[in-house]
Amino acid sequence: MTQNDNFRGFDDGKAPDALRTIGEVAVALGIRQHVLRYWEEQFPMLKPIKRSGGRRYYRPQDVQLLVTIDRLVHRDGYTLRGARLALEDKGTPAVPVAGPALQASTAQLKSIRDSLAAALDAG
């Protein structure tokens, strides 16, 4: 379980709807700053406000989107592309690369493979 699975907000004395710097968001979510910047390239819907000097300020909806991306990629097993597609088309989630359903299917396929191999060896 990642640190932000149960993310409830910031405990820094700022108003809940305050803008947050990339450093504040990185610390609160346990995600490195360079990963957050990379995700901005990969997820067009993630658009923090950029001020002079290129400083990023994340709105509460940006932070919530980051929490969702992190869950999809690190807990649910989506690729970045799959997570982006799932977020773009919320009605039809993309198939995760790993996860309980895929692990069960893989186990079933391995069982079938082993049965076939045993049948070939016996024949």
WOHUVEN-V536932 format. One line per field, one symbol per residue. ss: DSSP state (a for helix, b for strand, c for the rest). psi: psi as a letter, one per 40 degrees, with the letter a starting at -180 (. if undefined). burial: I if it has 24 or more other ideal C-beta (glycine too) atoms within 12 Angstrom, else O. A space follows every 10 residues. Layout:
ss=???
psi=???
burial=???
This chain:
ss=ccaaaacccc cccccccccb baaaaaaaac ccaaaaaaaa aaccccccbb caaacbbbca aaaaaaaaaa aaaaacccca aaaaaaaacc ccccccccca aaaaaaaaaa aaaaaaaaaa aac
psi=hidedfheai geeiideiii idddddddef hidddddddd ddgdehgihh aieehhhhid dddddddddd dddddeeiid ddddddddgd dgiihidiid dddddddddd dddddddddd dd.
burial=OOOIOOIOOO OOOOOOOOII IIOIIIOIIO IOOOIIOOII OIIOOIOIOO OOOOOIIIOO OIIIIIIIII IIIIOIOIOI OIIIOIIOOO OOOIOIOOOO OOOOOOOOOO OOOOOOOOOO OOO
